[in-house]
Structure formats: C-alpha cells, structure tokens
Amino acid sequence: MSDPSNVAKSLRDRLGNNTEDRLGKALSELLENPLLTGAIGRAFDAREKASQAQEVAMGALNIPSAADIERLTRRLRSVSHRLEGIEDGLDRLDRALSPSGVEARLSAIESQLRALTDSVEQALTGRAARASAGKAAARKPRAAARKAGSASAKPPAV
C-alpha cells in the first residue's frame, strides 16, 4: 500500500509542473476568444451607461453627484485663491496710503527739495560772486593805468 503523504506529494508535483503552463495557455485562449472580449466590452459599456443614468436620476432628484461636488470644490479653491490675492493687494494699498506713510513720504520729498534748492542757490550765488570778482579785477588794471597816465601828464609840483 502507498503512503498518503507520498500520494499527495506526487499529485502536487504532477500538478505543479504543468499547472502554470496550462493556466497561461487557458487564459491566452480566453482573451483571444472574440465572444469573451465582446462580453467584456459590453459590460464596460453597460457600466458607463449605468453611471450616466445614475447621474441623470440624481440630477432629477436634485442630488449632486461626486463629479459635481469635485467641480464645485475646484471652483471654490480657485475663488479662494483669487480672494487671497485681492486681500493682499488691499493690504499693500492700505499700508501705502495710510496717513503716516503718506506724511512720511511727503516730508522726505520736501527735505530733498529743500536740499536741492539750497544747492542751486549756492551755485548761483557762487557764480554771481565769481562774475563780479572777475569784473572788479578787470577794472583795477584800467583804473591803475588811468592814474598812472594822469600823474605823468601833470607838471611836477615845486
């Protein structure tokens, strides 16, 4: 008589050797079968049609679908980002137009204008002083020449 463990072992060996090949061959034949591939295609089409019918029914009952909720979520995020941008812009405007900010800018501009005005006045004053000094220097030699000419024309005093 044969031992039950030997029988199981030999059966497992026989099945193990050929099973993978047989299974691969069977699956290959099934996938090549036009009847099966057509059935799978029709099943996917039916699933799509059922999904569409579900959306129509939910729409008729005024119940939002998952796709509707997803679209709404995306739109809300977009609006939220835009609103944050607007808030940031308003904060920048508020800081720029605050009374203390405007006053500080105006006083800085006024001090720069004063400094510019002072330097222009100094330049004009210095130019006028140089011009009048130049005219005075030009008059001195003429006056000296006149004095010298009038002294030589007089007879010497006795």
C-alpha positions as CSV (number, residue, x, y, z in Angstrom):
1,M,0.0,0.0,0.0
2,S,1.1,3.5,-0.6
3,D,1.6,6.1,2.0
4,P,-1.0,9.0,1.9
5,S,1.8,11.7,2.2
6,N,3.6,10.2,-0.8
7,V,0.3,10.3,-2.9
8,A,-0.2,14.0,-2.0
9,K,3.4,14.8,-2.8
10,S,3.3,13.1,-6.2
11,L,0.0,14.7,-7.1
12,R,1.4,18.1,-6.1
13,D,4.5,17.5,-8.3
14,R,2.4,16.5,-11.3
15,L,0.1,19.4,-11.0
16,G,2.8,21.9,-10.2
17,N,4.9,21.1,-13.3
18,N,2.1,21.6,-15.8
19,T,-0.3,23.9,-13.9
20,E,1.5,27.2,-14.8
21,D,1.7,26.3,-18.4
22,R,-1.9,25.1,-18.6
23,L,-3.2,28.2,-16.8
24,G,-1.3,30.6,-19.1
25,K,-2.5,28.7,-22.2
26,A,-6.1,28.7,-21.0
27,L,-6.0,32.5,-20.2
28,S,-4.5,33.2,-23.5
29,E,-7.2,31.3,-25.3
30,L,-9.9,33.1,-23.3
31,L,-8.5,36.5,-24.1
32,E,-8.3,35.6,-27.8
33,N,-11.9,34.5,-27.8
34,P,-14.0,37.2,-29.6
35,L,-17.1,36.1,-27.6
36,L,-15.4,36.8,-24.3
37,T,-13.7,40.1,-25.4
38,G,-17.1,41.3,-26.8
39,A,-18.8,40.4,-23.5
40,I,-16.2,42.3,-21.5
41,G,-16.6,45.4,-23.8
42,R,-20.4,45.3,-23.5
43,A,-20.0,45.0,-19.7
44,F,-17.9,48.2,-19.6
45,D,-20.3,50.0,-21.9
46,A,-23.2,48.9,-19.6
47,R,-21.3,50.2,-16.6
48,E,-20.8,53.6,-18.3
49,K,-24.4,53.8,-19.3
50,A,-25.5,52.9,-15.7
51,S,-23.2,55.6,-14.4
52,Q,-24.7,58.2,-16.8
53,A,-28.3,57.0,-15.8
54,Q,-27.4,57.4,-12.2
55,E,-26.2,61.0,-12.7
56,V,-29.3,61.8,-14.6
57,A,-31.5,60.3,-11.9
58,M,-29.6,62.2,-9.2
59,G,-29.9,65.4,-11.2
60,A,-33.6,64.9,-11.5
61,L,-33.8,64.4,-7.7
62,N,-31.6,67.5,-7.2
63,I,-28.9,65.4,-5.5
64,P,-25.3,66.3,-6.6
65,S,-23.0,63.6,-7.9
66,A,-19.4,63.1,-6.8
67,A,-18.3,64.8,-10.1
68,D,-20.5,67.8,-9.3
69,I,-19.0,68.1,-5.8
70,E,-15.5,67.8,-7.2
71,R,-16.1,70.6,-9.7
72,L,-17.6,72.7,-7.0
73,T,-14.6,72.1,-4.8
74,R,-12.2,73.1,-7.5
75,R,-14.2,76.3,-8.2
76,L,-14.2,77.2,-4.5
77,R,-10.5,76.8,-4.3
78,S,-10.0,79.0,-7.3
79,V,-12.2,81.7,-5.9
80,S,-10.4,81.4,-2.5
81,H,-7.0,81.9,-4.2
82,R,-8.3,84.9,-6.1
83,L,-9.8,86.4,-2.9
84,E,-6.5,86.0,-1.1
85,G,-4.7,87.8,-3.9
86,I,-7.2,90.7,-3.6
87,E,-6.8,90.8,0.1
88,D,-3.0,91.0,-0.2
89,G,-3.4,93.8,-2.7
90,L,-5.7,95.8,-0.4
91,D,-3.3,95.3,2.5
92,R,-0.5,96.8,0.4
93,L,-2.6,99.7,-0.7
94,D,-3.7,100.3,2.9
95,R,-0.1,100.4,4.0
96,A,0.9,102.7,1.2
97,L,-2.0,105.1,1.6
98,S,-2.0,105.2,5.4
99,P,-1.8,108.8,6.7
100,S,1.6,108.2,8.4
101,G,3.0,106.6,5.3
102,V,1.9,109.5,3.1
103,E,3.1,112.1,5.6
104,A,6.5,110.4,5.8
105,R,6.8,110.3,2.0
106,L,5.8,114.0,1.7
107,S,8.2,115.1,4.4
108,A,11.1,113.2,2.7
109,I,10.2,114.8,-0.6
110,E,10.1,118.2,1.0
111,S,13.5,117.8,2.6
112,Q,15.0,116.6,-0.7
113,L,13.5,119.7,-2.4
114,R,15.0,122.0,0.3
115,A,18.4,120.5,-0.1
116,L,18.2,120.8,-3.9
117,T,17.0,124.4,-3.6
118,D,19.9,125.3,-1.3
119,S,22.5,123.7,-3.6
120,V,21.1,125.6,-6.6
121,E,21.1,128.9,-4.7
122,Q,24.7,128.3,-3.6
123,A,25.7,127.5,-7.1
124,L,24.0,130.7,-8.4
125,T,25.5,132.8,-5.6
126,G,28.9,131.5,-6.2
127,R,28.6,132.1,-9.9
128,A,27.5,135.7,-9.3
129,A,30.3,136.3,-6.9
130,R,32.9,134.9,-9.3
131,A,31.4,137.1,-12.1
132,S,31.5,140.3,-10.0
133,A,35.0,139.5,-8.8
134,G,36.1,138.9,-12.4
135,K,34.7,142.3,-13.4
136,A,36.3,144.1,-10.4
137,A,39.7,142.5,-11.3
138,A,39.3,143.7,-14.9
139,R,38.5,147.3,-13.7
140,K,41.6,147.5,-11.4
141,P,44.2,147.5,-14.2
142,R,42.3,150.1,-16.1
143,A,42.0,152.3,-13.1
144,A,45.7,151.9,-12.3
145,A,46.6,152.8,-15.9
146,R,44.4,155.9,-15.7
147,K,46.0,157.0,-12.5
148,A,49.5,156.5,-13.9
149,G,48.6,158.4,-17.1
150,S,47.2,161.4,-15.3
151,A,50.1,161.6,-12.9
152,S,52.6,161.8,-15.8
153,A,50.6,164.5,-17.6
154,K,50.8,166.9,-14.7
155,P,53.9,169.1,-14.2
156,P,55.8,168.3,-11.1
157,A,54.9,170.4,-8.2
158,V,57.6,172.7,-6.8
